[in-house]
């Protein structure tokens, strides 16, 4: 917001294919109240900027540097092999799912074998080119005031995302939970295993709530989200934020009543705008800030009751 507390206008980078349907959904969510809403968000290039300091920003997956560079090279080789397979239209979903499990499993094993430390995570985040979109903090604050949970679904590493939140936002939110792959460290701060079941790009959805490892003890249960599976599933209205068509699957596993989907189309706009604008209720272009979403939720409940 500017110094007068006004949300900046992002109408020039906003596409709404069916305004009447969007208003109908907003009215239903408004009527049900904040106690029935949950927010589901992708992390990379959704909550974070696509371009940082004039170049493609780091992802939470890509920023990690191990103390032994040999293992960084091995992880890059896996990426170069499996990433094209992830988006291949000719591979059946069952086979692709097995390939993704294989890729993630091998990557996690390399992190353990290479002796990844929590200090390396802190240093990697500090040296990274990763930044949140303007308006993300204000969005989280608005939702926190109304006890609306935010579930950040990621096929990456929860520990890295939490460290990014610590270093880049410098505060925590009691309503935010990371649903992702969580690490287990020994007393020396060295990675020894992963908690919970494997969460990869093809299964990061509400089913993953039951798969994710518990929060670290040092984060505690005080945020009220450590065991939120049941309570979140009672929240049958959804605001979904993503930057890929596949992110629309993040609400799979939830029997929702009303869902407003918000997309961020960051590049290759000309080729993708038709498909994205049909798939998402609201679409923001050109690596837009989060102010449009702040405005959207502010219109649902203009004043805090």
Residue pairs with C-beta under 8 A, 6 or more apart in sequence:
1 7
1 8
1 138
1 291
1 294
2 8
7 135
7 291
7 294
7 295
7 298
8 289
8 291
10 284
10 288
10 289
10 291
10 292
10 295
13 284
13 285
13 286
13 288
13 292
14 282
14 283
14 284
14 285
14 288
14 292
15 273
15 277
15 282
15 283
15 284
15 285
16 22
16 281
16 282
16 283
17 277
17 278
17 281
17 283
18 281
21 281
22 260
22 281
22 282
25 258
25 259
25 260
25 281
26 260
26 296
26 299
26 300
28 237
28 257
28 258
29 36
29 37
29 237
29 239
29 258
29 260
29 300
30 300
30 301
32 236
32 237
32 257
32 258
34 146
34 147
34 148
34 300
34 301
35 147
35 235
36 234
36 235
36 236
36 237
36 257
37 148
37 235
37 237
37 238
37 239
37 300
38 148
38 149
38 150
38 151
38 232
38 235
38 237
38 238
38 239
39 143
39 148
39 149
39 150
39 151
39 238
39 239
39 240
39 241
40 151
40 153
40 206
40 238
40 239
40 240
40 241
40 250
40 251
41 47
41 150
41 151
41 152
41 153
41 240
41 241
41 242
42 152
42 153
42 154
42 241
42 242
42 243
42 244
42 247
42 250
43 60
43 152
43 153
43 154
43 156
43 161
44 59
44 60
44 61
44 154
44 156
44 243
45 57
45 59
45 243
45 264
45 266
46 241
46 242
46 243
46 247
46 264
47 132
47 133
47 136
47 152
47 241
47 290
48 57
48 59
48 60
48 130
48 131
48 132
48 133
48 164
49 57
49 131
49 132
49 133
49 287
50 56
50 57
50 243
50 264
50 266
50 267
50 287
51 57
51 266
51 287
52 58
52 129
52 130
52 131
53 129
55 129
57 129
57 130
57 131
58 128
58 129
58 130
59 130
59 156
60 130
60 154
60 156
60 157
60 160
60 161
60 164
61 155
61 156
61 157
63 124
63 125
63 127
63 128
63 129
63 130
63 160
64 72
64 111
64 116
64 120
64 121
64 124
64 157
64 160
65 72
65 120
65 123
65 124
65 127
66 72
66 111
66 114
66 115
66 116
66 120
67 114
67 115
67 116
67 117
67 120
68 114
68 115
70 114
71 110
71 111
71 113
71 114
74 110
75 107
75 110
75 111
78 103
78 106
78 107
78 110
81 103
82 99
82 100
82 102
82 103
85 91
85 96
85 99
86 96
86 99
86 100
86 103
86 201
88 96
91 99
93 202
96 202
97 200
97 202
97 203
100 200
100 201
100 202
101 198
101 200
103 200
104 155
104 181
104 198
104 200
105 198
108 181
108 194
108 198
111 183
111 191
112 191
112 192
112 193
115 190
115 191
116 183
116 190
116 191
117 185
117 188
117 189
117 190
117 191
118 159
118 185
118 189
118 191
119 189
121 159
121 160
121 163
122 163
122 167
124 160
125 160
125 163
125 164
125 167
126 167
128 164
130 164
130 168
131 168
132 168
132 169
133 287
133 288
133 289
133 290
134 289
134 290
134 291
135 289
135 290
135 291
135 293
135 294
136 169
136 290
137 169
138 290
138 294
139 290
139 293
139 294
139 297
140 150
140 173
140 175
140 176
141 173
142 294
142 297
142 298
143 149
143 150
143 175
143 297
144 173
144 174
144 175
144 176
145 304
146 301
146 304
147 175
148 175
149 175
149 176
149 177
149 225
149 228
149 231
149 232
149 235
150 173
150 175
150 176
150 177
151 177
151 179
151 209
151 232
152 161
152 176
152 177
152 178
152 179
152 180
153 179
153 180
153 204
153 205
153 208
153 250
154 161
154 178
154 179
154 180
154 199
154 204
155 180
155 181
155 199
155 200
155 201
155 204
156 180
156 181
157 180
157 181
157 182
157 183
158 178
158 179
158 180
158 181
158 182
158 183
158 212
158 213
159 182
159 183
159 216
161 178
161 180
162 178
162 219
165 172
165 176
166 172
172 223
173 223
174 222
174 223
174 224
174 225
175 223
175 224
175 225
176 223
176 225
177 215
177 223
177 225
177 228
179 199
179 204
179 208
179 209
179 212
180 199
180 204
180 212
181 194
181 196
181 198
181 199
181 212
181 213
182 194
182 195
182 196
182 212
182 213
182 214
182 215
182 216
183 191
183 193
183 194
183 195
184 191
184 192
184 193
184 194
184 195
184 213
185 191
185 192
186 192
194 213
195 212
195 213
195 214
196 211
196 212
196 213
196 214
197 211
197 212
198 211
199 208
199 211
199 212
201 246
202 246
203 211
204 250
205 249
205 250
205 251
205 252
205 253
206 232
206 233
206 250
206 251
206 252
206 253
206 254
207 252
207 253
208 253
209 228
209 229
209 232
209 233
209 253
210 229
214 226
215 221
215 223
215 225
215 226
220 226
221 227
233 254
233 255
236 254
236 255
236 256
236 257
236 258
237 256
237 257
237 258
237 259
238 251
238 254
238 256
238 258
238 259
238 260
239 259
239 260
239 262
239 293
239 296
239 297
240 247
240 248
240 250
240 251
240 259
240 260
240 261
240 262
241 247
241 262
241 264
241 293
242 248
242 250
242 261
242 262
242 263
242 264
242 280
243 263
243 264
243 265
243 266
245 275
245 276
245 279
247 263
248 261
248 279
248 280
251 259
260 281
260 282
260 296
261 279
261 280
261 281
261 282
262 280
262 281
262 282
262 283
262 284
262 292
262 293
262 296
263 276
263 279
263 280
263 282
263 283
263 284
264 283
264 284
264 287
264 288
265 272
265 273
265 276
265 283
265 284
265 285
266 286
266 287
267 287
269 285
269 286
273 283
273 285
276 283
277 283
282 292
282 296
284 292
